[in-house]
Structure formats: structure tokens, C-alpha cells
């Protein structure tokens, strides 16, 4: 697959910084910022559960995630987070 067909979505939050996923651009253009955040949360919880990282998984629920930037396919999207 060609890298330009995907957009990297990366968490920018204490403890979770650097966690990232790639979303196909064809799908990304149909998603809202909240859809992207929801997908990130789902992937994080699944990843941490699979790897038996329960404290990290539970901590995801305490994150207030948001996206400041405009969504441009091919440009890294940073999902910023603060702990609530």
C-alpha cells in the first residue's frame, strides 16, 4: 500500500504521547473530528487490553481528547488530551 493513502493520527497527551493509528484517506474524508477521536479511543482501549495494560486502558476514560487543526488527508492529525 502507498503511504499517501493513509493519514497518521497521533495522541499528544501525557503518558499516551506517540500512540498512533493510520486511517485510510477514503474513509477519513467521511469522518468528523469526533469520529476520529472515537476511533482513537477504541483502538487505544483494544491495544491496551490485548497487551494486558489495564491501568493504561482504564486511564483512557479520564482523557479529554480534542483536535484543534483542520483535517487534511496525508497530514498527521494530533489528538490532544488532558486528564480530567
C-alpha positions as CSV (number, residue, x, y, z in Angstrom):
1,X,0.0,0.0,0.0
2,X,1.1,3.5,-0.7
3,X,1.7,5.6,2.4
4,X,-0.2,8.6,0.9
5,X,-3.4,6.5,1.0
6,X,-3.4,6.8,4.8
7,X,-3.3,9.6,7.4
8,X,-1.5,9.2,10.7
9,X,-3.5,10.1,13.8
10,X,-1.3,10.6,16.9
11,X,-2.1,11.2,20.5
12,X,-0.5,14.2,22.2
13,X,-1.1,13.7,25.9
14,X,0.9,12.9,29.0
15,X,1.6,9.1,29.3
16,X,-0.1,8.4,25.9
17,X,2.0,10.6,23.7
18,X,3.0,8.9,20.5
19,X,0.3,6.3,20.4
20,X,-0.9,6.4,16.7
21,X,-3.1,4.8,14.2
22,X,-3.5,5.2,10.4
23,X,-6.8,5.8,8.8
24,X,-7.4,5.3,5.1
25,X,-7.9,8.7,3.4
26,X,-11.0,7.5,1.6
27,X,-12.6,6.8,5.0
28,X,-11.0,9.9,6.7
29,X,-12.8,12.3,4.4
30,X,-16.1,11.0,5.6
31,X,-15.3,11.4,9.3
32,X,-15.9,14.2,11.7
33,X,-13.3,15.2,14.3
34,X,-15.4,13.3,16.9
35,X,-15.5,10.2,14.7
36,X,-11.7,10.3,14.6
37,X,-11.4,10.7,18.4
38,X,-13.9,7.9,19.0
39,X,-11.8,5.6,16.7
40,X,-8.7,6.5,18.5
41,X,-10.3,5.7,21.9
42,X,-11.5,2.4,20.6
43,X,-8.0,1.5,19.2
44,X,-6.3,2.5,22.4
45,X,-8.6,0.5,24.7
46,X,-8.3,-2.6,22.4
47,X,-4.5,-2.3,22.2
48,X,-4.0,-1.9,25.9
49,X,-6.5,-4.7,26.7
50,X,-4.7,-7.1,24.3
51,X,-1.4,-6.3,25.9
52,X,-2.7,-6.6,29.4
53,X,-2.1,-2.9,30.2
54,X,-5.2,-2.4,32.3
55,X,-4.1,0.8,34.0
56,X,-3.5,2.5,30.7
57,X,-6.8,1.1,29.3
58,X,-8.7,2.5,32.3
59,X,-6.9,5.8,32.1
60,X,-8.2,6.4,28.5
61,X,-11.6,7.1,30.1
62,X,-10.1,10.0,32.0
63,X,-8.7,11.7,28.9
64,X,-10.4,14.8,27.4
65,X,-9.4,14.4,23.8
66,X,-9.8,17.0,21.1
67,X,-8.5,18.1,17.7
68,X,-7.6,21.7,17.1
69,X,-6.4,21.5,13.5
70,X,-8.3,21.2,10.2
71,X,-8.4,17.7,8.9
72,X,-6.2,17.4,5.8
73,X,-5.7,13.9,4.4
74,X,-2.0,12.9,4.3
75,X,-1.0,15.4,7.2
76,X,-0.6,14.0,10.7
77,X,-3.6,14.7,12.9
78,X,-2.7,15.3,16.5
79,X,-5.4,14.3,19.1
80,X,-4.6,16.4,22.1
81,X,-5.5,15.3,25.5
82,X,-5.7,16.5,29.1
83,X,-6.6,14.4,32.1
84,X,-10.0,15.1,33.6
